[in-house]
């Protein structure tokens, strides 16, 4: 099955190439960028003598004629224009940006500060949270891949939200990410001297994944109220740790909540619910498509603490995109994604 990737010079794009290079069904047919046409190893020397593909200019007719699916690993504000060009063509599209995620009118402009995509395309796009929207993904043509923070938070919150076990006004999400989440664009905040031996909060109550998280939570439980979501930058390259605090509506033990999560994710090969007393760290999922979840009920306060960790470039981006492509084409969802985490 032939695959094209647009946006291969970014971190999400090159992670797609790493996965697809060894995928048993998907073959990299063409890679594209708005930058100069050079071999991909000119941009990423670690691919020398591994992947000799040439970065090409974007040709919509050729891509849609020759490939079965195209991944858009382009920034928000760019993907919307590309999706529009593919809208009348016979090709499936998986967009890794935020351009197709928000359904409510005005939300994209408010949080992303850009012009929104075509309304019909936004309406058509299926939100690709693989573990929970599998049936919709199977029958879709256009997938909006979830954001990294949103993936970690939603996988952590889904079971208790759907089971209506939590006070819907009590959700506090504390997210921490490595620097690769900011992409390759130069900024003062991502300089080594700013990040090294430092730990800082950013986009206080203003992160663009906030409405995305709320939108999906509301689809599971209509009584959900606005969340408190804070984001922090870790002095590391990969990984997200999301610590979530919610007030339970009744008296539950940690064992009972663990039973709920184990049942909820029984058929989810990439979600690993840790046993009682075990809590995940970001290094334990690095380079993999796993989301590891640890749980603890504080019976003194009635609060549940949920710890959810992912690799932001894998389960938070490229890995989930390939997982969605597997589901979309009726393949085993683990295909090409069975790699163990990197450790140490």
C-alpha positions in Angstrom: 0.0 0.0 0.0 1.5 3.3 -1.1 1.9 6.2 1.3 2.9 9.9 0.8 4.0 12.1 3.7 3.9 15.9 3.5 6.0 17.8 6.1 8.9 15.4 6.4 11.4 18.0 7.7 9.6 18.4 11.0 10.0 16.0 14.0 6.6 14.5 13.5 7.3 13.9 9.9 10.6 12.2 10.4 9.1 10.0 13.1 6.5 8.9 10.5 9.4 7.9 8.2 11.0 5.9 11.0 7.8 3.9 11.5 6.8 3.5 7.9 10.3 2.5 6.8 9.8 -0.9 8.5 6.0 -1.2 8.2 5.1 -4.5 6.6 2.2 -3.1 4.5 2.6 0.6 4.0 5.4 1.6 1.7 6.8 5.1 1.5 6.0 6.2 -2.0 6.9 9.9 -1.9 7.8 12.5 0.7 7.1 16.2 0.3 7.9 19.6 1.7 7.7 23.3 0.7 11.5 23.4 1.2 14.2 22.7 -1.4 14.2 19.4 -3.2 17.1 17.4 -1.7 17.6 13.9 -0.4 16.0 13.5 3.0 19.3 12.7 4.6 20.4 16.3 3.9 17.9 17.4 6.4 18.4 14.4 8.7 21.9 12.9 8.3 20.9 9.9 10.5 19.0 8.6 7.6 22.0 8.4 5.3 22.2 5.0 3.5 18.9 4.0 5.2 16.4 6.2 3.4 17.4 7.6 0.0 14.1 9.3 -0.8 14.1 12.7 -2.4 12.1 15.5 -0.8 9.7 16.6 -3.6 7.5 19.6 -4.1 3.8 19.0 -3.4 1.9 17.8 -6.5 -1.7 17.1 -5.4 -2.8 15.2 -8.5 0.2 12.9 -8.5 0.0 12.2 -4.8 -3.7 11.4 -5.0 -3.3 9.3 -8.1 -0.3 7.2 -7.0 -0.9 6.8 -3.2 -3.6 5.3 -1.0 -3.1 7.6 1.9 -1.3 10.9 2.7 -0.1 12.0 6.1 0.0 15.7 6.7 2.7 16.4 9.3 2.5 20.2 8.7 1.9 23.0 11.1 -1.5 24.3 12.0 -2.7 26.8 9.5 -0.9 24.9 6.7 -2.7 21.6 6.9 -6.2 23.2 6.3 -5.1 24.5 2.9 -3.6 21.1 1.9 -6.7 19.2 3.0 -8.8 21.5 0.9 -6.7 20.6 -2.2 -7.3 16.9 -1.5 -11.0 17.2 -0.7 -12.2 16.2 -4.2 -9.6 13.5 -4.8 -9.7 9.8 -4.2 -7.2 9.5 -1.3 -7.5 9.1 2.4 -6.0 11.9 4.6 -4.6 11.8 8.1 -3.8 15.2 9.5 -1.4 15.5 12.4 -2.1 19.3 13.0 -4.9 20.9 15.0 -6.7 22.2 11.9 -9.6 19.7 11.8 -10.1 18.8 15.5 -12.4 21.6 16.8 -16.0 21.3 15.7 -17.5 24.3 17.4 -17.5 27.5 15.3 -15.1 30.2 16.5 -13.0 27.8 18.7 -10.2 27.4 16.3 -9.8 31.1 15.7 -9.9 31.8 19.4 -7.3 29.2 20.5 -5.0 28.9 17.4 -5.3 32.6 16.2 -5.5 31.4 12.5 -8.2 31.2 9.8 -10.2 27.9 10.2 -10.4 25.1 7.6 -13.4 24.6 5.4 -16.4 23.9 7.6 -17.5 20.9 5.6 -14.1 19.3 6.0 -14.1 20.0 9.8 -17.5 18.4 10.0 -16.4 15.3 8.0 -13.1 14.7 9.9 -13.2 12.0 12.5 -11.3 12.6 15.7 -8.7 9.9 15.7 -8.4 8.9 19.3 -7.7 5.3 18.3 -8.8 3.4 21.5 -12.2 5.2 21.7 -13.2 6.2 18.2 -12.3 3.0 16.3 -15.6 2.4 14.6 -15.8 5.9 13.2 -12.1 5.7 12.0 -12.9 2.5 10.1 -15.4 4.2 7.9 -13.7 7.6 7.4 -11.9 9.3 4.7 -10.4 12.1 6.7 -8.9 11.8 10.2 -7.9 14.5 12.6 -5.1 13.0 14.6 -5.3 14.1 18.3 -2.8 16.4 19.9 -0.1 15.0 22.2 -1.3 16.5 25.5 -4.9 15.7 24.5 -4.1 12.1 23.9 -2.4 11.7 27.2 -5.1 13.5 29.1 -8.1 11.8 27.4 -6.8 8.3 27.7 -6.2 9.0 31.4 -9.7 10.4 31.9 -11.9 8.3 29.6 -12.9 5.4 31.9 -14.0 7.5 34.9 -15.6 10.2 32.7 -17.7 7.7 30.7 -18.7 5.8 33.9 -19.7 9.2 35.4 -17.7 8.6 38.6 -16.3 12.1 38.9 -17.4 15.6 39.9 -17.5 17.2 36.5 -16.3 20.6 37.8 -13.2 19.1 39.5 -10.9 18.2 36.6 -7.4 19.6 36.9 -4.8 18.5 34.3 -1.1 19.2 34.9 0.9 18.4 31.7 4.6 18.4 31.3 6.4 17.9 27.9 9.8 17.6 26.4 11.1 20.2 24.0 10.4 18.3 20.8 6.7 19.1 21.3 7.5 22.7 20.2 8.8 21.5 16.8 11.9 22.7 15.0 11.0 26.4 14.7 13.6 28.6 16.4 12.4 30.5 19.5 14.1 31.9 22.6 12.1 29.5 24.9 13.6 26.4 23.2 17.2 27.5 23.4 19.5 25.1 25.3 20.5 27.8 27.8 16.8 28.5 28.5 15.7 24.8 28.8 18.7 23.1 30.4 18.5 22.9 34.2 15.2 24.6 34.1 11.5 23.8 34.5 8.8 26.3 33.5 5.1 26.7 33.0 3.9 28.2 29.7 0.6 29.1 28.0 -1.1 29.4 31.4 -4.8 28.5 30.9 -4.3 29.3 27.2 -3.0 26.0 25.6 -4.7 25.2 22.3 -5.4 21.6 23.4 -7.8 22.8 26.0 -10.9 22.9 23.8 -9.9 19.7 22.2 -9.9 17.9 25.5 -13.2 19.5 26.6 -14.9 18.6 23.3 -14.1 14.9 23.6 -14.9 14.8 27.3 -18.3 16.4 26.6 -19.0 13.7 24.0 -18.6 11.1 26.8 -20.4 13.1 29.5 -22.6 16.1 28.7 -22.3 17.5 32.2 -18.5 18.1 31.9 -17.6 21.7 32.9 -14.5 23.7 31.8 -11.3 22.1 32.9 -8.1 23.6 34.4 -5.2 22.7 32.2 -1.6 23.8 32.8 1.4 23.0 30.7 5.1 22.9 31.6 8.4 22.4 29.6 10.7 19.7 30.8 14.5 19.8 30.1 14.4 16.7 28.0 13.7 15.9 24.3 10.8 13.4 24.3 7.9 12.5 26.5 4.8 13.8 28.2 3.7 13.2 31.8 0.1 14.2 32.5 -1.0 14.2 36.2 -4.7 14.5 36.5 -6.7 15.3 39.7 -10.5 14.6 39.9 -12.9 14.5 42.8 -14.8 11.2 42.9 -18.6 11.2 43.4 -18.7 8.3 45.8 -16.4 6.2 47.9 -14.1 4.0 45.8 -10.9 2.2 46.5 -7.9 2.3 44.2 -8.5 -1.4 43.5 -12.0 -0.6 42.2 -10.8 2.1 39.9 -8.0 -0.2 38.6 -10.6 -2.8 37.8 -12.6 -0.2 35.8 -9.5 0.8 33.8 -8.3 -2.7 33.2 -11.8 -3.6 31.8 -12.0 -0.4 29.8 -8.6 -1.1 28.1 -8.8 -4.9 27.9 -8.6 -4.7 24.1 -6.3 -1.7 23.8 -2.9 -3.1 23.1 -1.1 0.2 23.5 -2.6 1.2 26.9 -0.8 -0.4 29.8 -2.6 0.1 33.2 0.0 -0.2 35.9 -0.8 -2.5 38.9 -1.5 -1.2 42.3 1.3 1.0 43.7 3.1 1.3 40.3 3.4 4.6 38.6 4.9 5.2 35.1 7.7 7.6 34.1 8.3 9.1 30.6 11.4 7.1 29.9 9.4 3.8 30.2 7.5 4.6 27.0 10.2 6.5 25.1 10.3 5.6 21.4 7.1 3.5 21.7 3.4 3.8 21.0 2.4 3.0 24.5 0.4 5.0 27.0 1.1 3.9 30.5 -1.4 4.8 33.3 -1.0 4.7 37.0 -3.9 5.4 39.5 -4.3 6.2 43.2 -7.4 7.1 45.2 -6.8 9.3 48.2 -9.5 8.0 50.5 -8.9 10.9 52.9 -9.8 13.5 50.3 -11.9 11.5 47.9 -9.7 12.5 45.0 -8.4 10.3 42.3 -4.9 11.0 40.9 -4.2 9.7 37.4 -0.7 9.6 35.9 -0.6 9.2 32.1 2.7 9.1 30.2 3.4 8.9 26.4 6.1 9.7 23.9 4.8 12.9 22.4 6.2 12.1 18.9 4.9 8.5 18.9 1.5 8.0 20.7 1.2 11.8 20.7 1.7 12.1 17.0 3.2 9.8 14.4 2.6 6.5 16.2 -1.1 7.2 16.7 -1.3 8.4 13.1 0.0 5.0 11.8 -2.3 3.2 14.3 -5.2 5.1 12.8 -4.0 4.2 9.3 -3.9 0.5 10.3 -7.5 0.8 11.6 -8.6 2.7 8.5 -7.4 0.0 6.2 -8.6 -3.0 8.2 -5.2 -4.1 9.4 -4.1 -5.1 12.9 -3.8 -1.8 14.7 -0.4 -2.9 16.2 1.2 -3.5 12.7 4.5 -1.7 12.4 4.2 -0.3 16.0 5.4 -3.3 18.1 8.7 -1.7 19.0 9.7 -1.9 22.7 10.4 1.4 24.5 14.0 2.6 24.5 15.7 2.2 27.8 17.7 3.7 29.4 
